[in-house]
C-alpha cells in the first residue's frame, strides 16, 4: 500500500477546519451590508435557517470536500509548527478554492492508494 501526498497552501478558514473541525463564527449575515457580502465568504456567516446540519462549518467542509473528497480517501492535516504564522498571498486556497487574499498556512492532503 502506498500513500499519495500533496503539499497545500490553505486559508485561515481551512486551517481552522483542518485543525479544529470548525470555522470561526462571523455572526449573522444580516448585519453585513449587501455591498460587502462576497460569494467567496458569505457561506461563513450565519444564514437564516441554519441548524446543526446546515451552518458555516458544514458549508465550508463541503467546499473543501469538492477539492479533496473524503469519499476518495483524502485526509487533510496541518503541516506547520505550533507557532506557525501564515504568509499573505493572493493565490487561491488549495483546500477550498477561495480567491480572497489572506494568510496561507501549510497543510498536507494524503490518501492511501493501491499499488
N, CA and C atoms as a LAMMPS dump frame, in Angstrom:
ITEM: TIMESTEP
0
ITEM: NUMBER OF ATOMS
345
ITEM: BOX BOUNDS ff ff ff
-5.0000000000000000e+02 5.0000000000000000e+02
-5.0000000000000000e+02 5.0000000000000000e+02
-5.0000000000000000e+02 5.0000000000000000e+02
ITEM: ATOMS id mol type element x y z
1 1 1 N 0.853 -1.175 0
2 1 2 C 0 0 0
3 1 3 C 0.898 1.236 0
4 2 1 N 0.616 2.19 -0.878
5 2 2 C 1.383 3.422 -0.972
6 2 3 C 0.512 4.604 -0.565
7 3 1 N 1.176 5.738 -0.336
8 3 2 C 0.464 6.972 0.001
9 3 3 C 0.68 7.996 -1.099
10 4 1 N -0.393 8.641 -1.486
11 4 2 C -0.315 9.802 -2.368
12 4 3 C -0.388 11.022 -1.463
13 5 1 N 0.477 11.984 -1.686
14 5 2 C 0.539 13.137 -0.79
15 5 3 C 0.797 14.416 -1.578
16 6 1 N 0.137 15.507 -1.164
17 6 2 C 0.303 16.808 -1.795
18 6 3 C 0.492 17.87 -0.718
19 7 1 N 1.465 18.75 -0.931
20 7 2 C 1.658 19.89 -0.038
21 7 3 C 0.684 20.978 -0.456
22 8 1 N -0.011 21.569 0.522
23 8 2 C -1.021 22.574 0.248
24 8 3 C -0.688 23.892 0.93
25 9 1 N -1.252 24.942 0.386
26 9 2 C -1.207 26.269 0.986
27 9 3 C -2.669 26.665 1.188
28 10 1 N -3.116 26.703 2.454
29 10 2 C -4.546 26.846 2.74
30 10 3 C -4.862 28.127 3.506
31 11 1 N -6.081 28.614 3.34
32 11 2 C -6.533 29.833 4.007
33 11 3 C -6.754 29.587 5.503
34 12 1 N -6.949 30.675 6.211
35 12 2 C -7.164 30.606 7.665
36 12 3 C -8.395 29.773 7.992
37 13 1 N -9.473 29.93 7.221
38 13 2 C -10.69 29.166 7.49
39 13 3 C -10.438 27.666 7.333
40 14 1 N -9.675 27.295 6.315
41 14 2 C -9.386 25.869 6.106
42 14 3 C -8.467 25.312 7.184
43 15 1 N -7.449 26.068 7.594
44 15 2 C -6.557 25.543 8.623
45 15 3 C -7.321 25.367 9.925
46 16 1 N -8.285 26.267 10.2
47 16 2 C -9.126 26.102 11.398
48 16 3 C -9.992 24.859 11.273
49 17 1 N -10.544 24.621 10.1
50 17 2 C -11.376 23.438 9.881
51 17 3 C -10.543 22.169 10.003
52 18 1 N -9.348 22.182 9.426
53 18 2 C -8.473 21.017 9.489
54 18 3 C -8.04 20.738 10.929
55 19 1 N -7.641 21.777 11.646
56 19 2 C -7.113 21.599 12.997
57 19 3 C -8.194 21.384 14.051
58 20 1 N -9.328 22.092 13.909
59 20 2 C -10.343 22.087 14.968
60 20 3 C -11.676 21.482 14.562
61 21 1 N -11.857 21.206 13.274
62 21 2 C -13.131 20.669 12.812
63 21 3 C -14.234 21.703 12.751
64 22 1 N -13.873 22.978 12.795
65 22 2 C -14.859 24.059 12.792
66 22 3 C -14.213 25.332 12.274
67 23 1 N -15.022 26.223 11.745
68 23 2 C -14.557 27.552 11.344
69 23 3 C -15.045 28.555 12.379
70 24 1 N -14.433 29.714 12.415
71 24 2 C -14.846 30.746 13.368
72 24 3 C -16.22 31.305 13.031
73 25 1 N -16.904 31.8 14.032
74 25 2 C -18.229 32.383 13.863
75 25 3 C -18.091 33.833 13.425
76 26 1 N -18.607 34.172 12.258
77 26 2 C -18.546 35.545 11.755
78 26 3 C -19.822 36.321 12.051
79 27 1 N -20.788 35.695 12.704
80 27 2 C -22.033 36.369 13.039
81 27 3 C -23.076 36.222 11.95
82 28 1 N -24.18 36.941 12.126
83 28 2 C -25.299 36.869 11.186
84 28 3 C -25.006 37.672 9.927
85 29 1 N -25.304 37.088 8.785
86 29 2 C -25.054 37.788 7.522
87 29 3 C -25.927 39.035 7.397
88 30 1 N -27.044 39.046 8.101
89 30 2 C -27.937 40.203 8.022
90 30 3 C -27.299 41.47 8.585
91 31 1 N -26.24 41.342 9.374
92 31 2 C -25.55 42.514 9.919
93 31 3 C -24.547 43.096 8.932
94 32 1 N -24.301 42.394 7.845
95 32 2 C -23.342 42.823 6.836
96 32 3 C -24.091 43.494 5.683
97 33 1 N -23.73 44.735 5.317
98 33 2 C -24.418 45.391 4.195
99 33 3 C -24.298 44.559 2.913
100 34 1 N -25.312 44.599 2.093
101 34 2 C -25.347 43.827 0.84
102 34 3 C -24.09 44.057 0.005
103 35 1 N -23.626 45.295 -0.116
104 35 2 C -22.458 45.584 -0.951
105 35 3 C -21.174 44.963 -0.393
106 36 1 N -21.165 44.585 0.871
107 36 2 C -19.974 43.989 1.49
108 36 3 C -20.023 42.462 1.487
109 37 1 N -21.135 41.887 1.048
110 37 2 C -21.263 40.433 1.023
111 37 3 C -20.6 39.875 -0.23
112 38 1 N -19.673 38.955 -0.038
113 38 2 C -18.945 38.346 -1.145
114 38 3 C -19.349 36.878 -1.279
115 39 1 N -19.549 36.395 -2.499
116 39 2 C -19.856 34.977 -2.669
117 39 3 C -18.716 34.072 -2.19
118 40 1 N -17.512 34.639 -2.081
119 40 2 C -16.356 33.851 -1.623
120 40 3 C -16.431 33.509 -0.139
121 41 1 N -17.068 34.374 0.67
122 41 2 C -17.09 34.078 2.1
123 41 3 C -18.464 34.193 2.757
124 42 1 N -19.517 34.458 1.984
125 42 2 C -20.862 34.567 2.55
126 42 3 C -21.272 33.274 3.254
127 43 1 N -20.779 32.149 2.779
128 43 2 C -21.132 30.863 3.385
129 43 3 C -20.621 30.732 4.826
130 44 1 N -19.682 31.599 5.236
131 44 2 C -19.1 31.526 6.57
132 44 3 C -19.903 32.296 7.618
133 45 1 N -20.936 32.978 7.192
134 45 2 C -21.805 33.712 8.122
135 45 3 C -23.003 32.848 8.492
136 46 1 N -23.639 33.19 9.598
137 46 2 C -24.885 32.524 9.981
138 46 3 C -25.97 32.99 9.028
139 47 1 N -26.657 32.029 8.416
140 47 2 C -27.72 32.323 7.475
141 47 3 C -29.061 31.938 8.094
142 48 1 N -30.157 32.577 7.682
143 48 2 C -31.471 32.2 8.206
144 48 3 C -31.712 30.707 7.995
145 49 1 N -32.197 30.047 9.014
146 49 2 C -32.496 28.618 8.919
147 49 3 C -31.335 27.704 9.259
148 50 1 N -30.174 28.254 9.61
149 50 2 C -29.035 27.405 9.981
150 50 3 C -29.387 26.524 11.174
151 51 1 N -28.862 25.304 11.157
152 51 2 C -29.039 24.375 12.27
153 51 3 C -27.795 23.495 12.349
154 52 1 N -27.851 22.421 13.088
155 52 2 C -26.678 21.555 13.272
156 52 3 C -26.221 20.894 11.976
157 53 1 N -27.12 20.731 11.007
158 53 2 C -26.772 20.073 9.751
159 53 3 C -26.446 21.039 8.62
160 54 1 N -26.784 22.304 8.781
161 54 2 C -26.519 23.308 7.751
162 54 3 C -26.072 24.583 8.441
163 55 1 N -24.773 24.836 8.408
164 55 2 C -24.204 26.005 9.075
165 55 3 C -22.867 26.336 8.422
166 56 1 N -22.206 27.362 8.93
167 56 2 C -20.937 27.789 8.329
168 56 3 C -19.927 26.638 8.262
169 57 1 N -19.842 25.857 9.307
170 57 2 C -18.889 24.742 9.33
171 57 3 C -19.196 23.685 8.282
172 58 1 N -20.451 23.287 8.171
173 58 2 C -20.797 22.253 7.192
174 58 3 C -20.671 22.775 5.762
175 59 1 N -21.002 24.063 5.563
176 59 2 C -20.849 24.637 4.217
177 59 3 C -19.381 24.72 3.817
178 60 1 N -18.508 25.113 4.757
179 60 2 C -17.09 25.209 4.415
180 60 3 C -16.484 23.813 4.204
181 61 1 N -16.874 22.867 5.026
182 61 2 C -16.4 21.485 4.835
183 61 3 C -16.798 20.958 3.459
184 62 1 N -17.993 21.308 2.994
185 62 2 C -18.445 20.875 1.664
186 62 3 C -17.58 21.485 0.571
187 63 1 N -17.168 22.755 0.734
188 63 2 C -16.277 23.391 -0.26
189 63 3 C -14.928 22.674 -0.3
190 64 1 N -14.413 22.304 0.851
191 64 2 C -13.136 21.597 0.905
192 64 3 C -13.275 20.212 0.279
193 65 1 N -14.412 19.566 0.519
194 65 2 C -14.643 18.216 0.02
195 65 3 C -14.717 18.174 -1.506
196 66 1 N -15.08 19.28 -2.132
197 66 2 C -15.095 19.349 -3.6
198 66 3 C -13.683 19.127 -4.14
199 67 1 N -12.688 19.714 -3.476
200 67 2 C -11.301 19.624 -3.941
201 67 3 C -10.587 18.367 -3.44
202 68 1 N -10.925 17.908 -2.232
203 68 2 C -10.267 16.757 -1.608
204 68 3 C -11.336 15.836 -1.035
205 69 1 N -12.049 15.087 -1.885
206 69 2 C -13.188 14.284 -1.433
207 69 3 C -12.818 13.191 -0.424
208 70 1 N -13.443 13.264 0.732
209 70 2 C -13.216 12.248 1.766
210 70 3 C -13.618 10.867 1.256
211 71 1 N -14.661 10.807 0.418
212 71 2 C -15.108 9.518 -0.107
213 71 3 C -14.068 8.887 -1.039
214 72 1 N -13.112 9.68 -1.513
215 72 2 C -11.995 9.154 -2.308
216 72 3 C -10.778 8.862 -1.434
217 73 1 N -10.938 8.996 -0.12
218 73 2 C -9.864 8.66 0.81
219 73 3 C -8.964 9.809 1.224
220 74 1 N -9.24 11.054 0.79
221 74 2 C -8.378 12.182 1.135
222 74 3 C -8.543 12.574 2.59
223 75 1 N -7.424 12.868 3.212
224 75 2 C -7.377 13.333 4.599
225 75 3 C -6.44 14.535 4.651
226 76 1 N -6.895 15.638 5.232
227 76 2 C -6.08 16.849 5.32
228 76 3 C -5.553 17.01 6.743
229 77 1 N -4.28 17.392 6.84
230 77 2 C -3.656 17.634 8.138
231 77 3 C -2.826 18.918 8.072
232 78 1 N -2.734 19.641 9.201
233 78 2 C -1.857 20.815 9.23
234 78 3 C -0.406 20.363 9.071
235 79 1 N 0.422 21.226 8.514
236 79 2 C 1.831 20.881 8.324
237 79 3 C 2.722 22.043 8.757
238 80 1 N 2.464 22.555 9.945
239 80 2 C 3.31 23.626 10.466
240 80 3 C 3.437 23.46 11.971
241 81 1 N 4.443 24.102 12.515
242 81 2 C 4.664 24.013 13.953
243 81 3 C 3.571 24.769 14.698
244 82 1 N 3.528 24.597 16.011
245 82 2 C 2.502 25.22 16.846
246 82 3 C 2.521 26.746 16.731
247 83 1 N 3.703 27.324 16.565
248 83 2 C 3.809 28.781 16.484
249 83 3 C 3.884 29.275 15.037
250 84 1 N 3.436 28.457 14.115
251 84 2 C 3.489 28.777 12.686
252 84 3 C 2.589 29.965 12.368
253 85 1 N 3.144 30.935 11.684
254 85 2 C 2.368 32.072 11.212
255 85 3 C 2.196 31.941 9.709
256 86 1 N 1.05 32.371 9.227
257 86 2 C 0.796 32.295 7.799
258 86 3 C 1.482 33.411 7.045
259 87 1 N 1.581 33.232 5.746
260 87 2 C 2.144 34.24 4.854
261 87 3 C 1.028 34.748 3.958
262 88 1 N 0.948 36.086 3.786
263 88 2 C -0.096 36.659 2.95
264 88 3 C 0.106 36.243 1.499
265 89 1 N -1.02 35.917 0.853
266 89 2 C -0.959 35.505 -0.544
267 89 3 C -2.274 35.843 -1.246
268 90 1 N -2.18 36.113 -2.531
269 90 2 C -3.363 36.286 -3.374
270 90 3 C -3.686 34.995 -4.119
271 91 1 N -2.863 33.95 -3.957
272 91 2 C -3.128 32.675 -4.624
273 91 3 C -4.366 32.015 -4.026
274 92 1 N -5.078 31.297 -4.84
275 92 2 C -6.261 30.577 -4.371
276 92 3 C -5.881 29.585 -3.275
277 93 1 N -6.801 29.386 -2.355
278 93 2 C -6.595 28.382 -1.314
279 93 3 C -6.629 27.003 -1.966
280 94 1 N -5.649 26.174 -1.63
281 94 2 C -5.567 24.832 -2.211
282 94 3 C -6.611 23.873 -1.646
283 95 1 N -7.266 24.235 -0.549
284 95 2 C -8.245 23.325 0.051
285 95 3 C -9.682 23.666 -0.321
286 96 1 N -10.056 24.958 -0.28
287 96 2 C -11.449 25.33 -0.563
288 96 3 C -11.606 26.079 -1.869
289 97 1 N -10.51 26.561 -2.442
290 97 2 C -10.558 27.275 -3.707
291 97 3 C -10.821 28.763 -3.599
292 98 1 N -10.932 29.307 -2.38
293 98 2 C -11.195 30.736 -2.216
294 98 3 C -10.124 31.564 -2.914
295 99 1 N -10.567 32.611 -3.588
296 99 2 C -9.629 33.51 -4.265
297 99 3 C -9.393 34.786 -3.469
298 100 1 N -9.956 34.869 -2.263
299 100 2 C -9.721 36.031 -1.415
300 100 3 C -8.276 36.029 -0.932
301 101 1 N -7.649 37.185 -0.925
302 101 2 C -6.301 37.289 -0.396
303 101 3 C -6.316 37.114 1.114
304 102 1 N -5.219 36.623 1.654
305 102 2 C -5.108 36.438 3.097
306 102 3 C -3.958 35.526 3.444
307 103 1 N -3.822 35.242 4.729
308 103 2 C -2.768 34.338 5.177
309 103 3 C -2.999 32.94 4.623
310 104 1 N -1.924 32.292 4.271
311 104 2 C -1.957 30.899 3.829
312 104 3 C -1.062 30.096 4.765
313 105 1 N -1.508 28.895 5.096
314 105 2 C -0.804 28.014 6.022
315 105 3 C -0.51 26.685 5.336
316 106 1 N 0.537 26.024 5.783
317 106 2 C 0.935 24.742 5.205
318 106 3 C 0.03 23.62 5.71
319 107 1 N -0.358 22.758 4.795
320 107 2 C -1.151 21.575 5.124
321 107 3 C -0.767 20.463 4.145
322 108 1 N -1.198 19.261 4.463
323 108 2 C -0.912 18.096 3.629
324 108 3 C -2.234 17.401 3.304
325 109 1 N -2.425 17.041 2.043
326 109 2 C -3.528 16.18 1.619
327 109 3 C -2.912 14.822 1.311
328 110 1 N -3.448 13.781 1.923
329 110 2 C -2.889 12.44 1.685
330 110 3 C -3.998 11.406 1.632
331 111 1 N -3.674 10.304 0.979
332 111 2 C -4.567 9.148 0.928
333 111 3 C -3.762 7.907 0.586
334 112 1 N -4.281 6.792 0.992
335 112 2 C -3.663 5.507 0.646
336 112 3 C -4.149 5.104 -0.735
337 113 1 N -3.24 4.554 -1.516
338 113 2 C -3.589 4.078 -2.85
339 113 3 C -3.051 2.669 -3.03
340 114 1 N -3.818 1.874 -3.737
341 114 2 C -3.4 0.507 -4.055
342 114 3 C -2.291 0.557 -5.084
343 115 1 N -1.269 -0.244 -4.917
344 115 2 C -0.178 -0.23 -5.893
345 115 3 C -0.335 -1.333 -6.906
